[in-house]
Amino acid sequence: MSPKQTFLYLMTLSTEQIFLTDEQEGFRVCRETRTTSTATMTVLFCEAGFIDVYYHGAMLRINPGELYVRIPDFSNALGPYEMSPDFAFKQITIEARVYEQIMYDHMRVEPNWYAKQEYLKENPCFKLNEVSREFFEVYFHLIALQLQDKQTHFRQQIIRYLTSGGMLELLNYMDKLAVVQPSVIDRIAVNQSDYTFSAFMRLIQNNPHKREVQWFAKQLDITPKYLSEICKERSSKSASEWIAEVTISEMKHYLRDTTLPIREIARIMEFPNSSFFCQYTRKHMGVTPNHFRREKSN
C-alpha cells in the first residue's frame, strides 16, 4: 500500500471493549452509548472537512490530516460537537480498562509513558506525517478485519495486541515530534501534588513487585494517607488500587506469556511462597493461577 492509498469502509463495528467507525452516524452513536462516563480512549483521524469538539471548557477544531487523542478523563465531561457536511474520519474508541491494561503492559517499555499521557491531555490534536498516517490506516484496517471475522479463535487477544501496537506507534510518533523531553514532568507538574503523583507512577513502573502503600510513601517521604489522597485527587483511584492493578498486570504477564512454574513466578514477584501468590490471585482475579492459565490457553 502506497502512503497515499487509503482503505474505504463506511461502517461501524464494535464489541464490548472496542468501537470502530468511519460513519457520522456511528460517531453520534459512540458519543451517546460509549463515552457518556468519559471512561474511554478515543483516537480520531480527520480525513476531510472538520469537526469542532468540546474539550476542557473550550471548542477544539480538528482539521484534515490531524489526529485527535482523548484519553480517559473522569474530571472533564464531554460536551457538544459540530461537524461539517463533508466531514470524513476514522475513529477507534476503547474502554478505559483496556487502555489501563495496555498502559501497565507498556510501563517499562516506555519509561516516559506517564509524561506523554499528561502531554496528550494538554495537546490532544496534532498533525500526522504520511508514514504515521499509513500506520494508522493499517492498524484501523487490521482491527476492522478482526471485528468482522467473528469465527477467529483468538479474536479478542489479537484485537488487544493490535490496539496495543497502535498505542506504541502513537508514543513513538510523539518522540519524532520531539514534544516530550526528560524534563517534561517538571514542566507539567504545576503543583506539588502533581509532581508527587508523577513520582509515584514512576516508582510503580520501576518497582512492579512492591505491594505496600507504606513502602511507596516512604520513598516519597510522605504519609500513606496523603499518598492515597493525592492519587484519588489526580486519578479517582487510591494508591492501593493503583498498586493492585499494576501487580495484577504483572501477574497476568507471567501467567499468560511465560511457562514459568507458579512457584518461580511467586519468587520473582516477591511473594513469601506460592500459597500467598495463589491467595492474592484468587482475591484480585477471582481465579487461581492455574485456572487463569487454562482459560488463556483455550
C-alpha positions in Angstrom: 0.0 0.0 0.0 1.4 3.4 -1.0 1.4 6.2 1.6 -1.4 8.0 -0.2 -3.7 4.9 -0.6 -6.5 4.5 2.0 -8.9 1.8 2.9 -12.6 2.7 2.2 -15.3 1.4 4.6 -18.2 3.5 5.8 -19.1 1.1 8.6 -19.5 0.8 12.3 -18.2 -2.2 14.2 -17.9 -2.9 17.9 -17.5 -5.3 20.8 -17.9 -4.8 24.5 -14.3 -3.3 24.7 -13.8 -1.5 21.3 -15.8 0.6 19.0 -14.7 1.4 15.4 -16.4 3.7 12.9 -16.0 6.0 9.9 -19.6 7.0 9.7 -21.0 10.2 11.0 -24.0 8.3 12.5 -21.5 5.9 14.1 -19.8 8.9 15.7 -23.1 10.0 17.2 -23.9 6.5 18.5 -20.5 6.2 20.1 -20.9 9.5 21.9 -24.3 8.6 23.2 -23.6 4.9 24.2 -19.9 4.6 24.8 -18.5 7.8 26.1 -21.2 9.1 28.5 -19.0 8.4 31.5 -15.8 9.6 29.7 -14.4 6.2 30.6 -13.0 5.6 27.2 -10.0 6.4 25.0 -10.8 7.9 21.6 -8.4 8.2 18.6 -9.9 10.0 15.7 -8.2 10.9 12.4 -9.8 13.6 10.3 -9.6 12.9 6.5 -11.7 15.7 5.2 -13.9 18.6 6.4 -13.6 19.4 10.1 -15.2 18.7 13.4 -15.4 21.0 16.5 -15.4 19.1 19.8 -15.8 20.5 23.3 -12.5 19.8 25.2 -11.6 21.1 28.7 -14.0 24.1 28.6 -13.5 25.2 25.0 -14.2 24.2 21.4 -11.4 22.5 19.6 -11.3 22.2 15.8 -9.9 19.1 14.2 -8.8 19.6 10.6 -7.8 17.3 7.8 -4.6 15.4 8.5 -4.9 15.8 12.2 -5.1 13.1 14.8 -7.3 13.7 17.9 -6.5 11.6 21.0 -8.7 11.8 24.1 -7.5 9.6 27.0 -9.9 8.5 29.8 -10.7 11.7 31.8 -13.3 11.4 34.6 -12.8 15.1 35.6 -13.7 16.6 32.3 -17.1 15.6 30.8 -17.8 15.5 27.1 -19.7 18.4 25.7 -21.3 19.5 22.3 -19.7 19.0 18.9 -20.4 20.2 15.4 -19.1 18.6 12.2 -19.0 20.0 8.6 -21.2 18.3 6.0 -18.1 16.8 4.3 -16.5 15.6 7.5 -14.7 12.3 6.8 -12.8 10.4 9.5 -11.8 7.1 11.1 -12.3 6.6 14.8 -11.3 3.9 17.3 -12.7 4.0 20.9 -11.6 1.6 23.6 -12.9 1.1 27.2 -10.9 2.6 30.0 -10.0 -0.8 31.5 -8.4 -1.8 28.1 -6.5 1.4 27.9 -5.2 1.0 31.5 -4.2 -2.6 30.9 -2.2 -1.5 27.8 -0.7 1.3 29.8 0.5 -1.1 32.5 1.9 -3.5 29.9 4.0 -0.7 28.4 5.2 1.0 31.6 8.7 -0.5 31.4 8.8 -0.4 27.6 8.0 3.3 27.6 9.6 4.9 30.7 8.1 8.3 29.8 4.5 7.0 29.3 3.0 9.0 32.2 4.7 12.2 30.9 3.3 11.5 27.4 -0.1 10.8 28.8 0.0 14.2 30.5 1.2 15.9 27.3 -1.8 14.4 25.5 -4.2 15.9 28.0 -2.7 19.3 27.1 -2.2 18.7 23.4 -4.9 16.3 22.2 -4.6 17.2 18.5 -1.6 17.1 16.2 -0.7 16.7 12.5 0.3 13.2 11.2 3.0 12.8 8.6 2.3 10.4 5.7 4.2 7.5 7.2 2.3 7.7 10.5 -1.0 8.2 8.7 -0.3 4.9 6.9 0.4 3.2 10.1 -2.9 4.4 11.5 -4.7 3.2 8.3 -3.1 -0.2 8.6 -4.0 -0.7 12.2 -7.5 0.5 11.6 -7.8 -1.9 8.7 -6.5 -4.9 10.7 -8.8 -4.2 13.7 -11.7 -3.9 11.3 -10.9 -7.2 9.7 -10.8 -8.9 13.1 -14.1 -7.3 14.2 -15.8 -8.6 11.1 -14.4 -12.1 11.4 -16.3 -13.4 14.4 -15.1 -17.0 14.0 -11.4 -16.2 14.8 -10.4 -18.3 17.8 -8.1 -15.7 19.3 -10.2 -12.7 18.2 -10.1 -10.7 21.4 -6.4 -11.3 22.1 -5.5 -10.3 18.5 -7.6 -7.1 18.8 -5.9 -6.3 22.1 -2.4 -6.8 20.7 -3.2 -4.7 17.6 -4.6 -1.9 19.8 -1.5 -2.2 22.0 0.8 -1.9 19.0 -1.1 1.1 17.7 -0.7 2.8 21.1 3.1 2.2 20.9 3.1 3.7 17.4 1.4 6.8 18.8 4.0 7.1 21.6 6.8 6.6 19.0 5.4 9.4 16.9 5.4 11.7 19.8 9.1 11.1 20.1 9.5 12.1 16.5 7.7 15.3 17.2 10.2 15.9 20.0 7.4 17.1 22.2 8.2 15.1 25.3 11.6 15.8 26.8 13.0 14.1 30.0 12.2 17.3 31.9 8.5 17.3 30.8 7.2 16.1 34.1 8.8 19.1 35.8 7.1 21.4 33.3 3.7 19.6 33.6 3.8 19.4 37.4 2.4 22.7 38.2 1.9 21.9 41.9 3.4 19.6 44.5 0.6 17.0 44.3 1.0 16.7 40.5 4.8 16.1 41.0 4.2 13.6 43.8 1.7 11.6 41.7 4.2 11.6 38.8 6.9 10.3 41.1 4.6 7.6 42.4 3.8 6.5 38.9 7.5 6.3 38.1 8.1 4.2 41.3 5.4 1.8 40.3 7.0 1.4 36.9 10.4 0.6 38.4 9.1 -1.5 41.3 6.2 -3.5 40.0 6.6 -6.2 42.7 6.2 -3.9 45.6 2.7 -4.1 47.1 2.7 -2.0 50.2 1.4 1.6 50.2 3.8 2.3 53.1 6.8 1.3 51.0 5.9 3.8 48.3 5.0 6.6 50.8 8.4 6.1 52.5 10.3 6.5 49.2 8.4 9.8 48.6 8.8 10.9 52.2 5.1 11.4 52.8 2.4 9.5 54.8 0.4 6.6 53.2 -2.8 8.6 53.8 -1.5 11.6 52.0 -0.3 9.5 49.1 -3.7 7.9 48.7 -5.4 11.4 48.8 -3.2 12.6 46.0 -3.9 9.5 43.9 -7.7 10.0 44.4 -7.4 13.7 43.5 -5.4 13.0 40.4 -6.9 9.8 39.1 -10.0 8.8 41.1 -8.1 5.7 42.3 -6.3 5.2 45.7 -2.7 4.3 45.9 -3.6 0.7 46.9 -5.8 0.4 43.8 -3.0 1.6 41.5 -0.6 -0.9 43.2 -3.0 -3.8 42.9 -3.7 -3.1 39.2 0.0 -2.9 38.3 0.6 -6.1 40.3 -2.3 -7.9 38.6 -1.0 -6.8 35.2 2.4 -8.2 36.1 0.9 -11.5 37.3 -1.1 -11.8 34.1 2.0 -11.2 32.0 3.9 -14.1 33.7 0.9 -16.4 33.6 -0.1 -15.6 30.1 3.2 -15.0 28.3 5.6 -17.4 30.0 5.7 -21.1 31.0 7.4 -20.4 34.3 6.2 -22.6 37.2 3.9 -20.9 39.7 6.4 -21.1 42.5 9.0 -19.3 40.3 6.6 -16.5 39.4 5.8 -16.2 43.1 9.5 -15.8 43.8 10.0 -13.3 41.1 7.1 -11.2 42.3 8.5 -11.4 45.9 5.6 -13.3 47.5 6.6 -15.3 50.6 5.6 -18.6 48.8 3.3 -19.9 46.1 0.4 -20.2 48.6 0.4 -16.5 49.2 0.7 -15.9 45.5 -2.4 -18.1 44.8 -4.4 -16.4 47.6 -3.6 -12.9 46.1 -4.5 -14.1 42.6 -7.8 -15.6 43.8 -8.7 -12.4 45.7 -7.9 -10.0 42.9 -8.6 -12.0 39.8 -11.3 -14.4 41.0 -9.5 -17.5 39.9 -6.4 -19.5 40.8 -3.2 -19.0 38.7 -3.6 -22.4 37.0 -7.2 -21.7 36.2 -6.2 -18.4 34.6 -3.6 -20.2 32.5 -6.0 -22.8 31.4 -8.6 -20.2 30.3 -6.0 -18.2 28.3 -4.7 -21.3 26.6 -8.2 -22.4 25.4 
